[in-house]
Amino acid sequence: IGYKNKNQVKIIYDNIIFSLQKAGGISVVWYELCYRLLRDKVRNMLFIEKKDISSNIFRKILTIPSEQICILKEEKYGFDRYCSLKLGIKGKYIFHSSYYRFSKDKSAVNITTVHDFTYEYFYSGIRRLIHSWQKKRAIMKSDFVICISESTKNDLIKFFPIDVNKIRVIYNGVSDEYFPLRADSFCPILPYSSYLLFVGSREYYKNFDLVVEVAAQYGYNLVIVGSNLTQKERKKIEQKMNREKYICVGKIPNVELNKLYNGAYALLYLSSYEGFGIPILEAQKAGCPVIAYNKSSIKEVIGDTMLLLDDLSIMNIAKCLNLLSDTFIRKQVIEKGFINAQRFSWEKTYKETMDLYKYAWNNKKV
């Protein structure tokens, strides 16, 4: 990127997200970037981390040389997750945080990735106040801001207006670990041969209750991927469905999730808001039809499909499920999904991110 002295740091990655999540979409994005930087042996690369990263399933599979890891002194009560950083590094360097932190060094070229505006749309009180304060501060202090979809870019301009010339839309990718399996080559450990699939968090805007309602009314089995169900959630589900009709498999590795996509009748992705929506592409790559709600970024990601709902209702979801019982239509949906998923890759995400670093480097005077 421009350093003549090979001993100087070019890029600093702030791995704070690995301390904040055990899994999750942002951890996926950050893992994919870190993996490629390490694979390509990018020189003068430093990773800032906290000590407590062992519970993150993606950090566990990253091998970062100890000499490239910097453990910063932790603030009391965990406030360091909100703090800007004063690293005291001489000379220009790229600083990219995984979650809304920035470097106060005058020589730093700050890059921030904005994933969504869930807090701004769906939360209130102190939780939203703190999150929005931190996000806005990082955005305003950054030289460039990456948005993961045009929808997220529009939200950014709406909530925190900045110079549009500082914004770059770089789409997320999808792992190559998702692909069609031969029917006789895998055997998911499930009590059913046919099921609907739900993947992700169950925050209210994800419309998980509607997924349960559909499965219950039309007699489908339901497989849930995500955090373990609470006692309250189980009670709520069992008011609609028999216990033997659903199962929560927890947070599982990609290889196991790929099996579930392969075996599912359909993925129900009825979220009212997404910054991107990675499970849509995972399912499409695995040959699983996706029924989704036409909100926020979903249209950008899902591509051409007859299973995109403008009006979210049980009847409309049931119509889509019925369409998939037609072998020809199902095959058509799956083939279009394969084609659409090819538009996205982590290699493309990585290349465009590296291109932005080079551009930012060349256009920042220190």
N, C-alpha and C positions, 0 to 999 in steps of 0.2 A: 504494500500500500504506500510505501514511500520512505521507510526508515533505511538509512544507510548503515546505522549501527545495529547489527543483528541481535545485540544483547538487550535492546530496548523493547518495551511492550508495545505492540501495535493495537491489539484488541483485548479489551477486558469484558468478560461475560459475568454478569451478576446472577448467580444461580439461586437466588432467594426463593423462587417458586418451589424448589425441591424441599424446602423447609415448611412451606405453607400447605402443600397438598401431598396426599399419599398416591393419588392418581389424578386424572382430569385432563381436559383438553389443552390447557396451557402447558402442563407438564409434557404432553405429547409433542407439542410444537417445539418446546425448548430442547427436549431430548433429541429430536431429529436434527436440529441445527448443531447442537453440541457434538453429536455423533459424527457428522460430516466434517466439522472443523478438526476433530481429532483424527479421523480417517485420513484427511488430506495433510495432516501434520503441519497445520498453519503455524508459522514461526511466530515467536514473541506473543504467544497467546496465554492469557492468565484467567483463571476462573475463581471468582470470589464466592465463598460458601460459608454457611454456618456449620456447626458441628452436627446438628441434628438433621441429617439428610437420609439416614438409613431406612426410614419407613417409606420413602418414595420408591415405587416399583420401577420407575424409569431410571432414576439415578443409580439404582442397584446394578443395572446392566451397562452403565457407562464406566469405562476404564480411563480415568484421568491420571496422568503421571503426577506424583506427589509434588514435584518441583513446579508444576503449573497450577497448584492450588494455593490460594491465600485464604486463611481462616481469619476473619476480622474479629476484633474484640466485641463481645456482645453487650448490648445495653441491658439494663435491668428491665424486667417486666415485658421483654420482647418488643420494646418500642423501636428497635433498630429496623424492623421491617418497614417502618414509615419514614425513616431518616434518609436524607440525602447524604452522600459520601464525600469526604475530603481525603483523597488518596495521596496527595502530595507528589505525584509523578511529574517529572520534568519532561517536556517534549509532548508533542501531540499524540493522542491515542483515541481510538473508538471505544466508547463506553455504551454497552447495550445491556439493559436490565431486563430480567424475565418478568418483573412485576413492579412497574411504576416507581423505580428509584432512579436517581441521576447523580452524576459526579459534579461537585462544585469546583473542581479544578478548572482554571481558565483554559488550559490546554486540551481539555476533554471535548470530543465530538460526541454529543449525546444523541442516542437513538432510542426511541420508545415505541413499543408495539402495543396497539390498542386492539383488544379482542372483542369487546362488546360494551354495551351500555345497560346491562341487566340491572345494576343497582339504581341507575338513574330512572329507569322505567318502572321498576317493580318493588323497590324498597323505600323506606322512609326512616326518619329518626336518626339516631347517632350512627347506626351502621352505614347508612347511605352517606351521611355527612362526612365521616372520616374517609370512606373510600373515594368519594368524589373529590374531596380536598387533595388527597394524595395523587389521584389520577390527573387532575387538572394541573397541579404543580409540576408533575413530571412532563406533561405535554407542553406546557408553556416554557419550560427550561430546555426543551430538546431542540436540536438543530433540524432533525427530521423525525417524522412520525409514520410508522407503518400501520396501515389498517388492513385487516384480513379479508375484507370484502368491500364492495362499493356501498353496500347498506351501512356498514360500520363507519365508513368515511362520511356518509350523509349524517349519521348520528353525531359524529365528532363535530362537524360544522354546526349542527343544531345546538349541542350542549356547550361546547367549548370552542367558539369560532377562532380559527387561526388562519394564517396565510396558506392558501391551498397549495402553493408551490412547495411547501414543506411536507406535504402528505404524499405517501406512496401506497398504492394498493398492491399488496403481495398476498396472493391467495395461499391458504394452507394446502398441504398435500394430503396424500393417503398412502398408507403403508403397503408395500408389496407382499406383506404377509397375508393379505386378503385375496383369495382367488378361488375359483370353482374346484371342488373336490369330486372325485368319482363317488357315486352313491355307495359303492361297496368298499370304499377305501377308508371310511371313517365311521366311528360309532359314538356319537355324543352320549355322555352318561345322563340320559334323561328318561323319565317314565313315559314319554309320549313320542309318537312318530310325526305328529303334525302339531304346530303351535304358532302363535303370534309372538313376536319378539319386541321387547322394549329395552332400549339401551340408554343409560345416562342418569342424571340426577332426577329427583322427583319433586323438585320445587314446583309450586302451584302453576306457574306459567308453562310448565312442560306438559300440562294436561294429562297426567298419569291416570287420574280418576276416570277420565273418558276412555282411556285404553282398557281399564278394568271393566267399565260398563259395556263396551263393545264385546269383549271376550265373554262376559257373563251372558249377555242377551243372545248371542249367536252360538254359544256352546263351544267356543275355542279354548284350547289350553293356552296358558300364558307363561312365557319365560322372561324373567326380569334380570337384567344385568346392571349392576351398580352397587351402591352401599347396601349393607344388610338391612332388611326390613325391621322397623321398630315394632314394638308390641301394638302400638296404636294403629300403625299401617296395616298390620296383619288383621286386626279386628275389623278395620274398615273394608278390607278386601273380602273378608269372609262373610260380610253382610251381603255380598253380591255373588261370590263364587264358593264352591266347595274347596276345601283345603287341598284335595288331590288334583285340582284343575290348574294350579299355579305353582311355580317354583322360583325362588330367587337364588341365583348362582353366585352372587357377590361380584367383586371386581376380579376379572380373570385375564390371563395373558392373551395376546393377540391370536396365538395358534388355536386356543380353545374358543375364542370368540368367532374366529373364522368358521369353525365347525358349526356353531350355532346359526350364523348367517346362512350357511349352506343348507341347513336342515329346516329353516323357517318357512312358513307359508308366506309371511310378509313381515317387514319391519314397520311398526307404527311409530312415526315420528311427527307427533302432533303439536310440537312446541309452538307457542305464540311468538317466541322471539329467539333468534340465534344470531351470534356474530358471524358464524360460518355454518357449522353443522357437519362435522367430520363423519359421524356414523352413517350419514346418507351415502357417502362415497365408499365407505368400508363395505356396506351392504351391497351396493351396486357392483363393486369389484368382485364380490363373492357370488354374484348371481342371485341375490335376494331382492325381490320387488320391494319398493319403498312407498308407503302411503304417507304423505306429508301435508302440512298446512301451509298455504301460500302466504307466508308472512316474513318480514324482514329479509334476511339473506337467502332464504330457501330457494327461491326461483333461480337466483344466480348459480347456485350449487347443483341443484338436482337435474337441471337440463330439461329436455323435451320428454314429457311423460303425461299419460292420461290419469295419473294417480295423485295429482296435485289439487288439493281442496281449497276453493275460495271461501266456502262456507263450512265451518266445522260443526258437523252434526253426526249423530249416530247413524242416521239414515244414509248420509253421503259416504260415510266410511264403509258401511255395509255394502253399498253399491260397488265400491272399489274392490272389496273382498270378493264379491260375487263375480266381477269381471275377471279376476285372477283364476277363477275355476275353469275358464275357457283356455284350453291348452295353447291355442294359437296366440291369443292376446297375452297370456303369461310369457310365452317365448319372446314376443315382440317387446314387451316391457323390459325383460331381462337383457335382451340384446342392446336396446337403447341405453340401458344402465351401464353396460360394459363400455360402450362408445363414449358416454358422458364422462365416466371416471378417468378416461385416458387424458382428459384435459388437465388433470391435476396430478402433481407428483412432488415429493419432498425434494427431489433433485432440482426441480424448477424453482421451488420456494427458496432453497439454499442459494442457487445461482443469482436470483434476483436480489436476495439479501446482501450477498457479497458485492454485487454491482452497486448497490446503494452505498455500502461502506466506502467503496472506491470514489464514488461521486461526492459523498459527504466529505471525505478526506481532502479531495482536491479543491473543494469549494469552501473550506473553513480556514480562515487566516487566524493565526495565533500570534 
